[in-house]
Amino acid sequence: MAEEHHSGPLDIGAEMDYHEHERTYSFFLEMAKYGTLAVVALLIAMAFGFFTSAGFISATILFLLICGLGAVLLR
């Protein structure tokens, strides 16, 4: 089998744009945080709507209240 031997300096690619990296990571954390809030609120509202006699409208109102309160608390 042939082996490759590099005699010159290694090409490591372009310089890192650390500002863009930090901005992308911050965006990812925000989306993960609010996405988790939405999923938890949806599960609570579904359990409230299915296992009580409250119904769909009450569960939807509960979902919106949880999302609103959670968004205020997560800032």
PAFI-105232 format. One record per residue (C-alpha): residue in one letter; x, y, z; residue number from 0. Coordinates in Angstrom, 2 decimals, padded with zeros to 5 digits. Example, Ala and Ser with C-alpha at 12.3 -4.5 7.8 and 13.67 -1.06 7.14 Angstrom:
2
<r res="A" x="012.30" y="-004.50" z="007.80" n="0"/>
<r res="S" x="013.67" y="-001.06" z="007.14" n="1"/>
This chain:
75
<r res="M" x="000.00" y="000.00" z="000.00" n="0"/>
<r res="A" x="001.17" y="003.46" z="-000.81" n="1"/>
<r res="E" x="001.71" y="005.96" z="001.96" n="2"/>
<r res="E" x="001.36" y="009.69" z="001.58" n="3"/>
<r res="H" x="004.12" y="011.83" z="003.00" n="4"/>
<r res="H" x="003.54" y="015.55" z="003.25" n="5"/>
<r res="S" x="006.69" y="017.57" z="003.16" n="6"/>
<r res="G" x="005.10" y="021.04" z="003.36" n="7"/>
<r res="P" x="003.09" y="022.79" z="006.07" n="8"/>
<r res="L" x="-000.35" y="021.48" z="006.81" n="9"/>
<r res="D" x="-003.31" y="023.44" z="005.50" n="10"/>
<r res="I" x="-005.63" y="023.96" z="008.48" n="11"/>
<r res="G" x="-008.35" y="025.86" z="006.63" n="12"/>
<r res="A" x="-009.72" y="029.32" z="007.08" n="13"/>
<r res="E" x="-009.44" y="031.32" z="010.27" n="14"/>
<r res="M" x="-012.23" y="030.82" z="012.79" n="15"/>
<r res="D" x="-014.81" y="033.57" z="013.00" n="16"/>
<r res="Y" x="-015.26" y="033.47" z="016.77" n="17"/>
<r res="H" x="-017.92" y="036.18" z="016.83" n="18"/>
<r res="E" x="-020.09" y="034.20" z="014.41" n="19"/>
<r res="H" x="-019.43" y="031.02" z="016.38" n="20"/>
<r res="E" x="-020.57" y="032.67" z="019.63" n="21"/>
<r res="R" x="-023.66" y="034.11" z="017.91" n="22"/>
<r res="T" x="-024.64" y="030.73" z="016.46" n="23"/>
<r res="Y" x="-024.14" y="028.96" z="019.80" n="24"/>
<r res="S" x="-026.20" y="031.60" z="021.59" n="25"/>
<r res="F" x="-029.00" y="031.17" z="019.03" n="26"/>
<r res="F" x="-028.88" y="027.39" z="019.52" n="27"/>
<r res="L" x="-029.16" y="027.74" z="023.30" n="28"/>
<r res="E" x="-032.12" y="030.13" z="022.99" n="29"/>
<r res="M" x="-033.96" y="027.79" z="020.60" n="30"/>
<r res="A" x="-033.27" y="024.79" z="022.85" n="31"/>
<r res="K" x="-034.54" y="026.69" z="025.89" n="32"/>
<r res="Y" x="-037.76" y="027.93" z="024.30" n="33"/>
<r res="G" x="-038.32" y="024.68" z="022.41" n="34"/>
<r res="T" x="-038.15" y="022.76" z="025.68" n="35"/>
<r res="L" x="-040.60" y="025.22" z="027.23" n="36"/>
<r res="A" x="-043.05" y="024.70" z="024.35" n="37"/>
<r res="V" x="-042.84" y="020.89" z="024.56" n="38"/>
<r res="V" x="-043.32" y="020.85" z="028.35" n="39"/>
<r res="A" x="-046.24" y="023.29" z="028.10" n="40"/>
<r res="L" x="-047.82" y="021.17" z="025.38" n="41"/>
<r res="L" x="-047.52" y="017.99" z="027.43" n="42"/>
<r res="I" x="-049.03" y="019.63" z="030.51" n="43"/>
<r res="A" x="-051.89" y="021.12" z="028.46" n="44"/>
<r res="M" x="-052.56" y="017.78" z="026.76" n="45"/>
<r res="A" x="-052.67" y="015.98" z="030.10" n="46"/>
<r res="F" x="-054.99" y="018.68" z="031.46" n="47"/>
<r res="G" x="-057.26" y="018.41" z="028.42" n="48"/>
<r res="F" x="-057.38" y="014.63" z="028.20" n="49"/>
<r res="F" x="-057.55" y="013.60" z="031.86" n="50"/>
<r res="T" x="-059.97" y="016.22" z="033.16" n="51"/>
<r res="S" x="-063.34" y="017.39" z="031.95" n="52"/>
<r res="A" x="-061.84" y="020.79" z="031.02" n="53"/>
<r res="G" x="-061.79" y="020.27" z="027.27" n="54"/>
<r res="F" x="-059.85" y="021.66" z="024.34" n="55"/>
<r res="I" x="-060.42" y="025.39" z="024.90" n="56"/>
<r res="S" x="-059.30" y="025.27" z="028.52" n="57"/>
<r res="A" x="-056.23" y="023.22" z="027.58" n="58"/>
<r res="T" x="-055.35" y="025.73" z="024.87" n="59"/>
<r res="I" x="-055.68" y="028.62" z="027.32" n="60"/>
<r res="L" x="-053.50" y="026.74" z="029.81" n="61"/>
<r res="F" x="-050.88" y="026.13" z="027.08" n="62"/>
<r res="L" x="-050.77" y="029.83" z="026.22" n="63"/>
<r res="L" x="-050.54" y="030.82" z="029.89" n="64"/>
<r res="I" x="-047.68" y="028.41" z="030.55" n="65"/>
<r res="C" x="-045.83" y="029.58" z="027.43" n="66"/>
<r res="G" x="-046.30" y="033.23" z="028.37" n="67"/>
<r res="L" x="-045.25" y="032.77" z="031.99" n="68"/>
<r res="G" x="-042.31" y="030.59" z="030.97" n="69"/>
<r res="A" x="-041.10" y="033.13" z="028.40" n="70"/>
<r res="V" x="-041.14" y="035.86" z="031.05" n="71"/>
<r res="L" x="-039.29" y="033.67" z="033.56" n="72"/>
<r res="L" x="-036.68" y="032.46" z="031.04" n="73"/>
<r res="R" x="-035.52" y="035.94" z="030.03" n="74"/>
